[in-house]
């Protein structure tokens, strides 16, 4: 079943390749959406796709890339919208 999640990742997640990491994982899992740095130092991710793939993606978000230090991952499940055709970061 397709669904959507808004994920907020807190910790040392800017300047460590976190968004590029999220893109690689999302592409491997066949997910679409985006990742962006937020002014408060967190990374916001919107991701769409199969629920089991998103759950695996969330697990990877909790680990993060080698230089990151993830302190918290907050997930808000939403209704699938199908508005993305790829995974982007900015």
VEXVO-320197 format. One record per atom (N, C-alpha, C): x, y, z. Coordinates in steps of 0.001 Angstrom, whole numbers, plus 500000, padded with zeros to 6 digits. Example, Ala and Ser with C-alpha at 12.3 -4.5 7.8 and 13.67 -1.06 7.14 Angstrom:
VEXVO-320197
513190494310507800/512300495500507800/513200496700507800/512850497750507080/513670498940507140/512900500030507870/
This chain:
VEXVO-320197
500831498813500000/500000500000500000/500877501252500000/500591502173499106/501376503396499029/500921504387500093/501907505083500644/501643506068501678/502708507155501606/502667508041502551/503566509193502574/503964509455504019/505194509921504215/505651510276505556/506421511582505504/506211512395506531/507041513572506747/507959513223507906/509250513332507672/510259512914508644/511110514115509018/511309514328510305/512200515385510775/513335514716511538/514563514959511072/515740514340511666/516538515417512388/516797515184513671/517540516146514489/518883515567514890/519822516461515146/521167516073515552/522176516758514652/523349516143514531/524367516646513607/524050516047512240/523187516740511494/522705516199510223/522855517172509056/523450518326509303/523747519266508216/525257519351508054/525690519415506804/527124519511506514/527857518185506611/527100517080506646/527722515754506775/527268514791505682/526606515309504646/526149514484503533/524846513753503798/524078514242504758/522841513547505128/521807513541504000/521619514668503328/520610514731502263/520989513834501086/522259513802500725/522715512922499643/522549511457500050/522813511158501309/522597509814501852/521125509429501730/520233510344502125/518795510086502047/518384509816500602/518938510562499674/518622510370498251/519053508980497783/520252508569498130/520748507244497724/519856506135498280/519507506241499557/518664505215500179/517283505201499539/516699506382499335/515359506464498734/515361505860497333/516370506172496541/516429505631495183/516573504118495204/517392503599496121/517568502149496235/516247501460496588/515426502133497398/514161501553497849/512971501899496953/513211502668495892/512143503024494964/511185504069495508/511694504967496349/510866506003496957/511073507346496283/510072508195496339/510139509541495779/509888510565496877/510364511793496647/510152512868497608/511318513837497600/511636514373498781/512742515325498875/513276515400500301/514489515948500402/515116516238501694/515638517665501635/515441518405502723/515931519778502755/516438520129504154/517490520953504184/517982521491505442/517013522542505951/516816522553507261/515920523523507888/516742524515508719/516222525714508930/516961526735509672/517341526317511100/516576525402511698/516877524983513073/517964523911513155/518575523555512013/519653522565512002/519189521151511717/517886520951511582/517352519621511285/517280519419509770/516923518195509383/516647517872507984/515196517401507914/514441517989507004/513039517618506769/512993516766505508/512290515650505596/512159514736504462/510679514439504241/510252514542503001/508936514051502585/509226512878501668/508617511735501967/508888510538501172/507577509816500889/507465509308499660/506270508579499236/506667507252498615/505808506264498815/506029504953498224/505356503879499052/505811502649498874/505260501525499625/505625501641501104/504669501334501971/504874501516503408/506082500736503928/506254499479503499/507388498705504002/508714499328503585/508775499899502390/509997500571501935/510244501837502749/509175502571503066/509332503777503886/509796503405505295/509282502315505835/509721501880507166/511209501524507156/511667500877506095/513101500585505962/513892501885505823/513367502823505049/514005504135504879/514158504835506238/513121504795507055/513163505427508377/514262504798509226/514393503484509152/515479502810509874/516840503317509438/517009503509508133/518277504050507627/518468505496508082/517381506270508144/517470507656508621/517966507702510061/517562506738510865/517996506694512268/519503506449512375/520066505711511413/521504505459511402/522261506641510788/521800507084509628/522443508204508943/523782507831508346/524399508769507624/525724508531507050/526794508566508153/528003508102507839/529047507955508858/529361509207509694/529342510396509108/529722511595509859/528579512215510651/527372511700510475/526218512272511172/526114511722512593/525377512454513412/525034512004514763/523539512262514944/522734511274514608/521284511405514672/520839511300516129/520115512329516581/519607512343517953/518139511945518025/517353512318517016/515924512040517049/515372512005515631/514419511114515398/513710511028514122/512220511019514431/511535512042513958/510096512170514175/509392511882512861/508411510994512900/507706510575511685/506226510900511812/505695511527510781/504260511807510695/503750511146509411/502878510146509565/502319509446508410/501191510274507805/501143510296506484/500139511081505762/499566510262504619/498548510793503988/497934510147502830/498833510320501600/498971509255500823/499753509291499588/499164510312498615/500040511138498028/499586512145497064/500111511900495649/501223511189495514/501786510905494204/502301512133493476/502835513094494215/503251514351493579/504718514403493164/505479513343493394/506902513348493036/507200512246492030/508173512501491156/508584511486490195/510033511058490401/510635511523491502/512027511231491803/512258511631493253/513504511492493715/513852511997495044/514880513102494859/514603514245495449/515434515438495289/515980515875496636/517027516675496609/517420517366497830/517878518766497499/517628519651498427/518020521056498261/518226521673499614/
